């Protein structure tokens, strides 16, 4: 009797174990199905359809290739001005040595005046001659001016310095004739140098200064160099 009870209990345990295993297997399969549904499908990159790309417009100006600089054109330059012909000729030689055309333009410029100390003019030549004889009788060096704006006046001295003329006036301040000083305009010749060619002003300046010559290059109209 006990043996049958033992067999029944054993069968019951086996059946329970089988039922429990079946339940666990069913739950595992259900979870696997849910996971496969939630997982995204695998798609190759080549199979994806690329979205259209919108054209981008740029406000930037197109880049242009820089052109090579043009050859320097012929230009006219005022190179400098010189107070004596020898210096001007030296400057011309420098410019010509640079394979440029050189042109000198002489012009008269105001200079310091001369000072003419005189007596008169008198109303007539006879009156001027009598005054001249009186002055020479007192050993005063003088001569008669017989032309120009001081005609019939008597010259007592011609000076390049005003101070020298003033000293003569002081020496003869007690003379019976009134002495006067007449300024005589004086002009000096200056020489303007022009250079024409394919050159820049700095090149002219350096070349002249290397020879100890002053240089003040300034661009001019080509007519100045012709």
Rosetta constraint file for C-alpha pairs under 8 A:
AtomPair CA 1 CA 5 HARMONIC 6.56 0.50
AtomPair CA 2 CA 6 HARMONIC 6.24 0.50
AtomPair CA 3 CA 7 HARMONIC 6.32 0.50
AtomPair CA 4 CA 8 HARMONIC 6.17 0.50
AtomPair CA 5 CA 9 HARMONIC 6.29 0.50
AtomPair CA 6 CA 10 HARMONIC 6.19 0.50
AtomPair CA 7 CA 11 HARMONIC 6.25 0.50
AtomPair CA 8 CA 12 HARMONIC 6.14 0.50
AtomPair CA 9 CA 13 HARMONIC 6.29 0.50
AtomPair CA 10 CA 14 HARMONIC 6.31 0.50
AtomPair CA 11 CA 15 HARMONIC 6.14 0.50
AtomPair CA 12 CA 16 HARMONIC 6.15 0.50
AtomPair CA 13 CA 17 HARMONIC 6.09 0.50
AtomPair CA 14 CA 18 HARMONIC 6.21 0.50
AtomPair CA 15 CA 19 HARMONIC 6.18 0.50
AtomPair CA 16 CA 20 HARMONIC 6.13 0.50
AtomPair CA 17 CA 21 HARMONIC 6.24 0.50
AtomPair CA 18 CA 22 HARMONIC 6.23 0.50
AtomPair CA 19 CA 23 HARMONIC 6.38 0.50
AtomPair CA 20 CA 24 HARMONIC 6.43 0.50
AtomPair CA 21 CA 25 HARMONIC 6.21 0.50
AtomPair CA 22 CA 26 HARMONIC 6.26 0.50
AtomPair CA 23 CA 27 HARMONIC 6.36 0.50
AtomPair CA 24 CA 28 HARMONIC 6.30 0.50
AtomPair CA 25 CA 29 HARMONIC 6.33 0.50
AtomPair CA 26 CA 30 HARMONIC 6.32 0.50
AtomPair CA 27 CA 31 HARMONIC 6.40 0.50
AtomPair CA 28 CA 32 HARMONIC 6.33 0.50
AtomPair CA 29 CA 33 HARMONIC 6.31 0.50
AtomPair CA 30 CA 34 HARMONIC 6.41 0.50
AtomPair CA 31 CA 35 HARMONIC 6.25 0.50
AtomPair CA 32 CA 36 HARMONIC 6.29 0.50
AtomPair CA 33 CA 37 HARMONIC 6.39 0.50
AtomPair CA 34 CA 38 HARMONIC 6.34 0.50
AtomPair CA 35 CA 39 HARMONIC 6.15 0.50
AtomPair CA 43 CA 47 HARMONIC 6.82 0.50
AtomPair CA 43 CA 48 HARMONIC 7.48 0.50
AtomPair CA 44 CA 48 HARMONIC 6.94 0.50
AtomPair CA 72 CA 198 HARMONIC 5.79 0.50
AtomPair CA 72 CA 199 HARMONIC 7.44 0.50
AtomPair CA 73 CA 197 HARMONIC 7.70 0.50
AtomPair CA 73 CA 198 HARMONIC 5.60 0.50
AtomPair CA 74 CA 196 HARMONIC 6.63 0.50
AtomPair CA 74 CA 197 HARMONIC 4.53 0.50
AtomPair CA 74 CA 198 HARMONIC 4.43 0.50
AtomPair CA 74 CA 199 HARMONIC 7.28 0.50
AtomPair CA 75 CA 196 HARMONIC 5.64 0.50
AtomPair CA 75 CA 197 HARMONIC 5.43 0.50
AtomPair CA 75 CA 198 HARMONIC 6.06 0.50
AtomPair CA 75 CA 199 HARMONIC 6.94 0.50
AtomPair CA 75 CA 219 HARMONIC 7.52 0.50
AtomPair CA 75 CA 220 HARMONIC 7.97 0.50
AtomPair CA 75 CA 222 HARMONIC 6.79 0.50
AtomPair CA 76 CA 194 HARMONIC 7.02 0.50
AtomPair CA 76 CA 195 HARMONIC 5.83 0.50
AtomPair CA 76 CA 196 HARMONIC 4.56 0.50
AtomPair CA 76 CA 197 HARMONIC 6.78 0.50
AtomPair CA 76 CA 219 HARMONIC 6.03 0.50
AtomPair CA 76 CA 220 HARMONIC 5.42 0.50
AtomPair CA 76 CA 221 HARMONIC 6.22 0.50
AtomPair CA 76 CA 222 HARMONIC 5.09 0.50
AtomPair CA 76 CA 224 HARMONIC 7.26 0.50
AtomPair CA 76 CA 225 HARMONIC 5.95 0.50
AtomPair CA 77 CA 194 HARMONIC 5.59 0.50
AtomPair CA 77 CA 195 HARMONIC 5.15 0.50
AtomPair CA 77 CA 196 HARMONIC 6.33 0.50
AtomPair CA 77 CA 201 HARMONIC 6.97 0.50
AtomPair CA 77 CA 217 HARMONIC 6.19 0.50
AtomPair CA 77 CA 218 HARMONIC 5.57 0.50
AtomPair CA 77 CA 219 HARMONIC 4.55 0.50
AtomPair CA 77 CA 220 HARMONIC 5.47 0.50
AtomPair CA 77 CA 225 HARMONIC 7.72 0.50
AtomPair CA 78 CA 192 HARMONIC 7.49 0.50
AtomPair CA 78 CA 193 HARMONIC 6.11 0.50
AtomPair CA 78 CA 194 HARMONIC 4.57 0.50
AtomPair CA 78 CA 195 HARMONIC 6.48 0.50
AtomPair CA 78 CA 216 HARMONIC 7.38 0.50
AtomPair CA 78 CA 217 HARMONIC 5.36 0.50
AtomPair CA 78 CA 218 HARMONIC 5.12 0.50
AtomPair CA 78 CA 219 HARMONIC 6.14 0.50
AtomPair CA 78 CA 220 HARMONIC 6.34 0.50
AtomPair CA 79 CA 192 HARMONIC 7.70 0.50
AtomPair CA 79 CA 193 HARMONIC 5.46 0.50
AtomPair CA 79 CA 194 HARMONIC 5.47 0.50
AtomPair CA 79 CA 195 HARMONIC 6.52 0.50
AtomPair CA 79 CA 201 HARMONIC 7.95 0.50
AtomPair CA 79 CA 204 HARMONIC 7.00 0.50
AtomPair CA 79 CA 205 HARMONIC 7.53 0.50
AtomPair CA 79 CA 215 HARMONIC 5.79 0.50
AtomPair CA 79 CA 216 HARMONIC 5.63 0.50
AtomPair CA 79 CA 217 HARMONIC 4.46 0.50
AtomPair CA 79 CA 218 HARMONIC 6.76 0.50
AtomPair CA 80 CA 192 HARMONIC 5.99 0.50
AtomPair CA 80 CA 193 HARMONIC 5.51 0.50
AtomPair CA 80 CA 194 HARMONIC 7.54 0.50
AtomPair CA 80 CA 214 HARMONIC 6.80 0.50
AtomPair CA 80 CA 215 HARMONIC 5.01 0.50
AtomPair CA 80 CA 216 HARMONIC 5.08 0.50
AtomPair CA 80 CA 217 HARMONIC 6.45 0.50
AtomPair CA 81 CA 88 HARMONIC 7.68 0.50
AtomPair CA 81 CA 190 HARMONIC 6.60 0.50
AtomPair CA 81 CA 191 HARMONIC 5.36 0.50
AtomPair CA 81 CA 192 HARMONIC 4.33 0.50
AtomPair CA 81 CA 193 HARMONIC 6.04 0.50
AtomPair CA 81 CA 215 HARMONIC 7.98 0.50
AtomPair CA 82 CA 87 HARMONIC 6.49 0.50
AtomPair CA 82 CA 88 HARMONIC 5.59 0.50
AtomPair CA 82 CA 190 HARMONIC 5.63 0.50
AtomPair CA 82 CA 191 HARMONIC 5.09 0.50
AtomPair CA 82 CA 192 HARMONIC 6.55 0.50
AtomPair CA 82 CA 193 HARMONIC 7.99 0.50
AtomPair CA 83 CA 87 HARMONIC 7.67 0.50
AtomPair CA 83 CA 88 HARMONIC 7.77 0.50
AtomPair CA 83 CA 188 HARMONIC 7.81 0.50
AtomPair CA 83 CA 189 HARMONIC 6.59 0.50
AtomPair CA 83 CA 190 HARMONIC 4.64 0.50
AtomPair CA 83 CA 191 HARMONIC 6.36 0.50
AtomPair CA 84 CA 88 HARMONIC 6.41 0.50
AtomPair CA 84 CA 189 HARMONIC 7.42 0.50
AtomPair CA 84 CA 190 HARMONIC 6.62 0.50
AtomPair CA 84 CA 191 HARMONIC 7.21 0.50
AtomPair CA 85 CA 89 HARMONIC 6.08 0.50
AtomPair CA 85 CA 191 HARMONIC 7.10 0.50
AtomPair CA 86 CA 90 HARMONIC 6.40 0.50
AtomPair CA 87 CA 91 HARMONIC 6.40 0.50
AtomPair CA 87 CA 213 HARMONIC 7.85 0.50
AtomPair CA 88 CA 92 HARMONIC 6.30 0.50
AtomPair CA 88 CA 104 HARMONIC 7.75 0.50
AtomPair CA 88 CA 191 HARMONIC 6.44 0.50
AtomPair CA 88 CA 193 HARMONIC 7.32 0.50
AtomPair CA 89 CA 93 HARMONIC 6.38 0.50
AtomPair CA 90 CA 94 HARMONIC 6.55 0.50
AtomPair CA 91 CA 95 HARMONIC 6.41 0.50
AtomPair CA 91 CA 193 HARMONIC 7.74 0.50
AtomPair CA 91 CA 208 HARMONIC 6.70 0.50
AtomPair CA 91 CA 213 HARMONIC 7.04 0.50
AtomPair CA 92 CA 96 HARMONIC 6.16 0.50
AtomPair CA 92 CA 102 HARMONIC 5.99 0.50
AtomPair CA 92 CA 103 HARMONIC 7.60 0.50
AtomPair CA 92 CA 104 HARMONIC 7.80 0.50
AtomPair CA 92 CA 193 HARMONIC 7.31 0.50
AtomPair CA 93 CA 97 HARMONIC 6.02 0.50
AtomPair CA 94 CA 98 HARMONIC 6.62 0.50
AtomPair CA 94 CA 207 HARMONIC 6.97 0.50
AtomPair CA 94 CA 208 HARMONIC 6.56 0.50
AtomPair CA 95 CA 99 HARMONIC 7.04 0.50
AtomPair CA 95 CA 100 HARMONIC 5.82 0.50
AtomPair CA 95 CA 101 HARMONIC 7.15 0.50
AtomPair CA 95 CA 102 HARMONIC 6.17 0.50
AtomPair CA 95 CA 195 HARMONIC 6.75 0.50
AtomPair CA 95 CA 204 HARMONIC 7.47 0.50
AtomPair CA 95 CA 208 HARMONIC 7.97 0.50
AtomPair CA 96 CA 100 HARMONIC 5.14 0.50
AtomPair CA 96 CA 101 HARMONIC 6.16 0.50
AtomPair CA 96 CA 102 HARMONIC 6.31 0.50
AtomPair CA 99 CA 197 HARMONIC 7.91 0.50
AtomPair CA 100 CA 195 HARMONIC 6.30 0.50
AtomPair CA 100 CA 196 HARMONIC 5.75 0.50
AtomPair CA 100 CA 197 HARMONIC 5.23 0.50
AtomPair CA 100 CA 198 HARMONIC 7.81 0.50
AtomPair CA 101 CA 195 HARMONIC 5.55 0.50
AtomPair CA 101 CA 196 HARMONIC 5.01 0.50
AtomPair CA 101 CA 197 HARMONIC 6.54 0.50
AtomPair CA 102 CA 193 HARMONIC 6.99 0.50
AtomPair CA 102 CA 194 HARMONIC 5.69 0.50
AtomPair CA 102 CA 195 HARMONIC 4.72 0.50
AtomPair CA 102 CA 196 HARMONIC 6.57 0.50
AtomPair CA 102 CA 225 HARMONIC 7.74 0.50
AtomPair CA 103 CA 193 HARMONIC 5.77 0.50
AtomPair CA 103 CA 194 HARMONIC 5.09 0.50
AtomPair CA 103 CA 195 HARMONIC 6.53 0.50
AtomPair CA 103 CA 225 HARMONIC 6.39 0.50
AtomPair CA 103 CA 226 HARMONIC 7.73 0.50
AtomPair CA 104 CA 191 HARMONIC 6.12 0.50
AtomPair CA 104 CA 192 HARMONIC 5.54 0.50
AtomPair CA 104 CA 193 HARMONIC 4.74 0.50
AtomPair CA 104 CA 194 HARMONIC 6.45 0.50
AtomPair CA 105 CA 191 HARMONIC 5.48 0.50
AtomPair CA 105 CA 192 HARMONIC 4.99 0.50
AtomPair CA 105 CA 193 HARMONIC 6.53 0.50
AtomPair CA 106 CA 189 HARMONIC 6.45 0.50
AtomPair CA 106 CA 190 HARMONIC 5.72 0.50
AtomPair CA 106 CA 191 HARMONIC 4.52 0.50
AtomPair CA 106 CA 192 HARMONIC 6.37 0.50
AtomPair CA 107 CA 189 HARMONIC 5.60 0.50
AtomPair CA 107 CA 190 HARMONIC 5.46 0.50
AtomPair CA 107 CA 191 HARMONIC 6.40 0.50
AtomPair CA 107 CA 192 HARMONIC 7.76 0.50
AtomPair CA 108 CA 187 HARMONIC 5.89 0.50
AtomPair CA 108 CA 188 HARMONIC 5.53 0.50
AtomPair CA 108 CA 189 HARMONIC 4.67 0.50
AtomPair CA 108 CA 190 HARMONIC 6.27 0.50
AtomPair CA 109 CA 187 HARMONIC 5.38 0.50
AtomPair CA 109 CA 188 HARMONIC 5.39 0.50
AtomPair CA 109 CA 189 HARMONIC 6.32 0.50
AtomPair CA 109 CA 190 HARMONIC 6.87 0.50
AtomPair CA 110 CA 185 HARMONIC 7.58 0.50
AtomPair CA 110 CA 186 HARMONIC 6.23 0.50
AtomPair CA 110 CA 187 HARMONIC 4.54 0.50
AtomPair CA 110 CA 188 HARMONIC 6.38 0.50
AtomPair CA 111 CA 185 HARMONIC 7.55 0.50
AtomPair CA 111 CA 186 HARMONIC 5.33 0.50
AtomPair CA 111 CA 187 HARMONIC 4.86 0.50
AtomPair CA 111 CA 188 HARMONIC 5.85 0.50
AtomPair CA 112 CA 160 HARMONIC 7.90 0.50
AtomPair CA 112 CA 185 HARMONIC 7.43 0.50
AtomPair CA 112 CA 186 HARMONIC 6.21 0.50
AtomPair CA 112 CA 187 HARMONIC 7.74 0.50
AtomPair CA 113 CA 160 HARMONIC 6.90 0.50
AtomPair CA 113 CA 183 HARMONIC 6.08 0.50
AtomPair CA 113 CA 184 HARMONIC 5.41 0.50
AtomPair CA 113 CA 185 HARMONIC 4.70 0.50
AtomPair CA 113 CA 186 HARMONIC 4.94 0.50
AtomPair CA 114 CA 158 HARMONIC 7.17 0.50
AtomPair CA 114 CA 159 HARMONIC 5.73 0.50
AtomPair CA 114 CA 160 HARMONIC 4.51 0.50
AtomPair CA 114 CA 161 HARMONIC 6.90 0.50
AtomPair CA 114 CA 162 HARMONIC 7.68 0.50
AtomPair CA 114 CA 183 HARMONIC 5.77 0.50
AtomPair CA 114 CA 184 HARMONIC 4.99 0.50
AtomPair CA 114 CA 185 HARMONIC 6.57 0.50
AtomPair CA 114 CA 186 HARMONIC 6.69 0.50
AtomPair CA 115 CA 158 HARMONIC 5.80 0.50
AtomPair CA 115 CA 159 HARMONIC 5.01 0.50
AtomPair CA 115 CA 160 HARMONIC 6.02 0.50
AtomPair CA 115 CA 161 HARMONIC 6.97 0.50
AtomPair CA 115 CA 162 HARMONIC 6.21 0.50
AtomPair CA 115 CA 165 HARMONIC 6.45 0.50
AtomPair CA 115 CA 181 HARMONIC 6.25 0.50
AtomPair CA 115 CA 182 HARMONIC 5.71 0.50
AtomPair CA 115 CA 183 HARMONIC 4.79 0.50
AtomPair CA 115 CA 184 HARMONIC 6.07 0.50
AtomPair CA 116 CA 155 HARMONIC 7.29 0.50
AtomPair CA 116 CA 156 HARMONIC 7.79 0.50
AtomPair CA 116 CA 157 HARMONIC 5.99 0.50
AtomPair CA 116 CA 158 HARMONIC 4.50 0.50
AtomPair CA 116 CA 159 HARMONIC 6.31 0.50
AtomPair CA 116 CA 165 HARMONIC 7.41 0.50
AtomPair CA 116 CA 181 HARMONIC 5.43 0.50
AtomPair CA 116 CA 182 HARMONIC 4.97 0.50
AtomPair CA 116 CA 183 HARMONIC 6.33 0.50
AtomPair CA 116 CA 184 HARMONIC 7.07 0.50
AtomPair CA 117 CA 155 HARMONIC 6.16 0.50
AtomPair CA 117 CA 156 HARMONIC 5.50 0.50
AtomPair CA 117 CA 157 HARMONIC 5.23 0.50
AtomPair CA 117 CA 158 HARMONIC 6.26 0.50
AtomPair CA 117 CA 165 HARMONIC 6.48 0.50
AtomPair CA 117 CA 168 HARMONIC 7.87 0.50
AtomPair CA 117 CA 169 HARMONIC 7.76 0.50
AtomPair CA 117 CA 179 HARMONIC 6.76 0.50
AtomPair CA 117 CA 180 HARMONIC 5.65 0.50
AtomPair CA 117 CA 181 HARMONIC 4.55 0.50
AtomPair CA 117 CA 182 HARMONIC 6.41 0.50
AtomPair CA 118 CA 153 HARMONIC 6.59 0.50
AtomPair CA 118 CA 154 HARMONIC 5.37 0.50
AtomPair CA 118 CA 155 HARMONIC 4.36 0.50
AtomPair CA 118 CA 156 HARMONIC 5.28 0.50
AtomPair CA 118 CA 157 HARMONIC 7.10 0.50
AtomPair CA 118 CA 179 HARMONIC 5.71 0.50
AtomPair CA 118 CA 180 HARMONIC 5.48 0.50
AtomPair CA 118 CA 181 HARMONIC 6.46 0.50
AtomPair CA 118 CA 182 HARMONIC 7.67 0.50
AtomPair CA 119 CA 153 HARMONIC 5.70 0.50
AtomPair CA 119 CA 154 HARMONIC 5.07 0.50
AtomPair CA 119 CA 155 HARMONIC 6.55 0.50
AtomPair CA 119 CA 156 HARMONIC 7.51 0.50
AtomPair CA 119 CA 177 HARMONIC 6.55 0.50
AtomPair CA 119 CA 178 HARMONIC 6.22 0.50
AtomPair CA 119 CA 179 HARMONIC 5.02 0.50
AtomPair CA 119 CA 180 HARMONIC 6.29 0.50
AtomPair CA 120 CA 128 HARMONIC 7.79 0.50
AtomPair CA 120 CA 150 HARMONIC 7.89 0.50
AtomPair CA 120 CA 152 HARMONIC 7.12 0.50
AtomPair CA 120 CA 153 HARMONIC 4.50 0.50
AtomPair CA 120 CA 154 HARMONIC 6.37 0.50
AtomPair CA 120 CA 178 HARMONIC 7.71 0.50
AtomPair CA 120 CA 179 HARMONIC 7.75 0.50
AtomPair CA 120 CA 180 HARMONIC 8.00 0.50
AtomPair CA 121 CA 128 HARMONIC 7.49 0.50
AtomPair CA 121 CA 150 HARMONIC 5.99 0.50
AtomPair CA 121 CA 151 HARMONIC 6.42 0.50
AtomPair CA 121 CA 152 HARMONIC 5.03 0.50
AtomPair CA 121 CA 153 HARMONIC 3.73 0.50
AtomPair CA 121 CA 154 HARMONIC 7.09 0.50
AtomPair CA 122 CA 127 HARMONIC 6.28 0.50
AtomPair CA 122 CA 128 HARMONIC 5.54 0.50
AtomPair CA 122 CA 152 HARMONIC 5.56 0.50
AtomPair CA 122 CA 153 HARMONIC 5.99 0.50
AtomPair CA 123 CA 127 HARMONIC 6.93 0.50
AtomPair CA 123 CA 128 HARMONIC 7.79 0.50
AtomPair CA 123 CA 152 HARMONIC 7.45 0.50
AtomPair CA 124 CA 128 HARMONIC 6.35 0.50
AtomPair CA 124 CA 152 HARMONIC 6.57 0.50
AtomPair CA 125 CA 129 HARMONIC 6.10 0.50
AtomPair CA 125 CA 152 HARMONIC 5.51 0.50
AtomPair CA 126 CA 130 HARMONIC 6.36 0.50
AtomPair CA 127 CA 131 HARMONIC 6.41 0.50
AtomPair CA 128 CA 132 HARMONIC 6.16 0.50
AtomPair CA 128 CA 144 HARMONIC 7.31 0.50
AtomPair CA 128 CA 152 HARMONIC 5.69 0.50
AtomPair CA 128 CA 153 HARMONIC 6.50 0.50
AtomPair CA 128 CA 154 HARMONIC 7.06 0.50
AtomPair CA 129 CA 133 HARMONIC 6.28 0.50
AtomPair CA 129 CA 144 HARMONIC 7.27 0.50
AtomPair CA 130 CA 134 HARMONIC 6.41 0.50
AtomPair CA 131 CA 135 HARMONIC 6.32 0.50
AtomPair CA 132 CA 136 HARMONIC 6.20 0.50
AtomPair CA 132 CA 142 HARMONIC 7.04 0.50
AtomPair CA 132 CA 143 HARMONIC 6.87 0.50
AtomPair CA 132 CA 144 HARMONIC 6.93 0.50
AtomPair CA 132 CA 154 HARMONIC 6.63 0.50
AtomPair CA 133 CA 137 HARMONIC 6.00 0.50
AtomPair CA 134 CA 138 HARMONIC 6.63 0.50
AtomPair CA 135 CA 139 HARMONIC 6.66 0.50
AtomPair CA 135 CA 140 HARMONIC 5.41 0.50
AtomPair CA 135 CA 141 HARMONIC 7.68 0.50
AtomPair CA 135 CA 142 HARMONIC 7.23 0.50
AtomPair CA 136 CA 140 HARMONIC 5.08 0.50
AtomPair CA 136 CA 141 HARMONIC 6.39 0.50
AtomPair CA 136 CA 142 HARMONIC 6.82 0.50
AtomPair CA 140 CA 156 HARMONIC 7.72 0.50
AtomPair CA 141 CA 156 HARMONIC 6.30 0.50
AtomPair CA 142 CA 154 HARMONIC 6.48 0.50
AtomPair CA 142 CA 155 HARMONIC 5.42 0.50
AtomPair CA 142 CA 156 HARMONIC 4.74 0.50
AtomPair CA 142 CA 157 HARMONIC 7.40 0.50
AtomPair CA 143 CA 154 HARMONIC 5.58 0.50
AtomPair CA 143 CA 155 HARMONIC 5.40 0.50
AtomPair CA 143 CA 156 HARMONIC 7.09 0.50
AtomPair CA 144 CA 152 HARMONIC 6.53 0.50
AtomPair CA 144 CA 153 HARMONIC 6.15 0.50
AtomPair CA 144 CA 154 HARMONIC 4.65 0.50
AtomPair CA 144 CA 155 HARMONIC 6.30 0.50
AtomPair CA 145 CA 150 HARMONIC 6.50 0.50
AtomPair CA 145 CA 151 HARMONIC 5.25 0.50
AtomPair CA 145 CA 152 HARMONIC 5.52 0.50
AtomPair CA 145 CA 153 HARMONIC 5.37 0.50
AtomPair CA 145 CA 154 HARMONIC 5.76 0.50
AtomPair CA 145 CA 155 HARMONIC 6.59 0.50
AtomPair CA 146 CA 150 HARMONIC 7.67 0.50
AtomPair CA 146 CA 151 HARMONIC 4.68 0.50
AtomPair CA 146 CA 152 HARMONIC 5.52 0.50
AtomPair CA 146 CA 153 HARMONIC 7.57 0.50
AtomPair CA 147 CA 151 HARMONIC 4.49 0.50
AtomPair CA 147 CA 152 HARMONIC 7.52 0.50
AtomPair CA 157 CA 165 HARMONIC 7.61 0.50
AtomPair CA 158 CA 165 HARMONIC 7.67 0.50
AtomPair CA 159 CA 164 HARMONIC 6.44 0.50
AtomPair CA 159 CA 165 HARMONIC 6.19 0.50
AtomPair CA 160 CA 164 HARMONIC 7.89 0.50
AtomPair CA 161 CA 165 HARMONIC 6.87 0.50
AtomPair CA 162 CA 166 HARMONIC 6.30 0.50
AtomPair CA 163 CA 167 HARMONIC 6.34 0.50
AtomPair CA 164 CA 168 HARMONIC 6.57 0.50
AtomPair CA 165 CA 169 HARMONIC 6.44 0.50
AtomPair CA 165 CA 181 HARMONIC 7.32 0.50
AtomPair CA 166 CA 170 HARMONIC 6.34 0.50
AtomPair CA 167 CA 171 HARMONIC 6.30 0.50
AtomPair CA 168 CA 172 HARMONIC 6.47 0.50
AtomPair CA 169 CA 173 HARMONIC 5.77 0.50
AtomPair CA 169 CA 179 HARMONIC 6.72 0.50
AtomPair CA 169 CA 180 HARMONIC 7.95 0.50
AtomPair CA 172 CA 179 HARMONIC 7.89 0.50
AtomPair CA 173 CA 179 HARMONIC 7.74 0.50
AtomPair CA 194 CA 224 HARMONIC 7.43 0.50
AtomPair CA 194 CA 225 HARMONIC 5.81 0.50
AtomPair CA 195 CA 225 HARMONIC 6.62 0.50
AtomPair CA 196 CA 222 HARMONIC 7.79 0.50
AtomPair CA 196 CA 225 HARMONIC 6.19 0.50
AtomPair CA 199 CA 203 HARMONIC 6.78 0.50
AtomPair CA 199 CA 204 HARMONIC 7.58 0.50
AtomPair CA 200 CA 204 HARMONIC 6.85 0.50
AtomPair CA 201 CA 205 HARMONIC 6.25 0.50
AtomPair CA 201 CA 217 HARMONIC 5.34 0.50
AtomPair CA 201 CA 218 HARMONIC 6.89 0.50
AtomPair CA 201 CA 219 HARMONIC 7.59 0.50
AtomPair CA 202 CA 206 HARMONIC 6.18 0.50
AtomPair CA 202 CA 217 HARMONIC 7.48 0.50
AtomPair CA 203 CA 207 HARMONIC 6.23 0.50
AtomPair CA 204 CA 208 HARMONIC 6.24 0.50
AtomPair CA 204 CA 215 HARMONIC 7.66 0.50
AtomPair CA 204 CA 217 HARMONIC 7.03 0.50
AtomPair CA 205 CA 209 HARMONIC 6.07 0.50
AtomPair CA 205 CA 215 HARMONIC 5.29 0.50
AtomPair CA 205 CA 216 HARMONIC 6.92 0.50
AtomPair CA 205 CA 217 HARMONIC 6.45 0.50
AtomPair CA 206 CA 210 HARMONIC 6.11 0.50
AtomPair CA 207 CA 211 HARMONIC 6.97 0.50
AtomPair CA 208 CA 212 HARMONIC 6.64 0.50
AtomPair CA 208 CA 213 HARMONIC 5.20 0.50
AtomPair CA 208 CA 214 HARMONIC 6.69 0.50
AtomPair CA 208 CA 215 HARMONIC 6.26 0.50
AtomPair CA 209 CA 213 HARMONIC 5.01 0.50
AtomPair CA 209 CA 214 HARMONIC 6.09 0.50
AtomPair CA 209 CA 215 HARMONIC 6.71 0.50
AtomPair CA 220 CA 224 HARMONIC 6.60 0.50
AtomPair CA 221 CA 225 HARMONIC 7.68 0.50
AtomPair CA 222 CA 226 HARMONIC 6.82 0.50
